[in-house]
Amino acid sequence: MRAVCYDRYGGAERLRVDDVPKPTPNAGEVLVEVVATSINLSDWECLHGSPAYARTSGGLRRPRQRILGSDIAGRVATVGDGVTRFRIGDEVYGDNLARKGGFAQFAVAPESTLAHKPAELGFAEASTIPQAGAIALQAVARGHAGERMLINGAGGGSGAFAIQLAVAAGMHVTAVDNAGKLDFMRRLGAHEVLDYRTTDFTKTGRYDLIVDFVAHRSVFAYRRALARGGRYYVVGGTTRALLRVLTLGAIVGAVSGTTLRVLLVREGPEHFAPLADRIVAGGVTVQIDRRFPLAETAAALTLHGEGRACGKVVVEVGGA
């Protein structure tokens, strides 16, 4: 089968299209013929081996998994022993974060990571939901109607879902990203938008909830931006920023009457399928910036990793 592989950490130039053996599912696993795979920040981080936490599960010196791509959508090609929820030919989607392998014609995934794809959604649309959707749902669930919510890094995949969910929940949303995404975030319903290159959001007001996809400031800066009783949750960012929140966040929060924590995202169909239901019902829309063929996966990863994509970027592997 054709697959996009890499053997050493580095930039997109490390990627190459190879012919590799088709994987075989073990007990409890499913072989998926991949139709589409969406790109997540985790793919970019695992490609580079940076921040440092990207190597904790991916390999300290060299990547253990040669094929990236966790958010997959496709058709069941084979099932392993003990699989009961899926049959050959079923249309499925899910976040295969532990195994990855989505930038290939076939990928093996544990049965527990997959859900039946709603018939109303195309494969590309479905592939955008599992990881970004689970993050967005769990982040927005920390807020309440009438509160002021700020989303840092709101122009990406998780942010695009989070803006829509937060506005629908009755929150006043301030969205932060680069200047090229301000109009995009406004179209999704953000009440205020900020360009992080010209405005330090930690000096713009008191927010009840901050969700940070690209943390790099100090705990004290985030504390300054919170209202009394406010909550700050970091999803991604530099290793230094995450360690600060883990070590100092509880102390600073206790002293100031706020909460500063890392958002521990729960994975699996029960955490992303509710968003698919809302998309099918028309309450939330999927935002795909661009679609690339498998041979151009390096370009797709670069567009996403450099922060230029509005919403999701999708690699279309096979025919729909």
Number of C-alpha atoms within 10 A of each C-alpha: 11 17 27 25 20 22 15 16 20 16 16 18 10 15 22 15 17 14 11 13 10 15 13 14 19 16 12 15 21 28 24 29 24 30 26 33 35 33 29 23 19 19 22 22 20 23 26 19 24 16 14 14 15 20 20 9 12 19 14 14 10 14 21 14 17 17 22 27 27 27 29 38 34 33 25 22 19 19 25 17 12 11 17 10 12 18 14 13 13 16 23 23 32 31 32 26 21 13 17 21 27 33 31 31 22 27 28 26 27 21 21 18 20 27 22 17 21 16 10 13 14 15 28 26 21 27 32 31 30 31 29 27 23 25 26 26 20 17 26 23 13 16 21 16 13 12 17 22 29 32 29 23 23 31 30 28 30 26 29 30 27 30 30 21 23 27 19 14 16 14 23 23 24 23 30 27 22 17 14 14 23 20 13 18 27 16 10 19 19 25 15 14 22 22 17 15 10 9 11 12 20 18 11 11 13 19 25 24 27 28 28 24 20 18 22 16 16 15 24 15 13 22 24 15 22 26 17 15 13 23 24 28 22 23 18 20 15 16 15 15 17 24 13 19 26 16 12 16 23 17 14 17 22 11 9 16 14 21 22 25 21 17 17 12 15 13 18 19 19 15 18 24 23 15 23 23 14 13 18 15 11 9 12 20 17 18 18 19 16 15 18 18 15 23 19 16 25 19 16 22 24 16 17 24 19 9 16 15 21 24 24 27 26 28 29 26 27 17 9 12
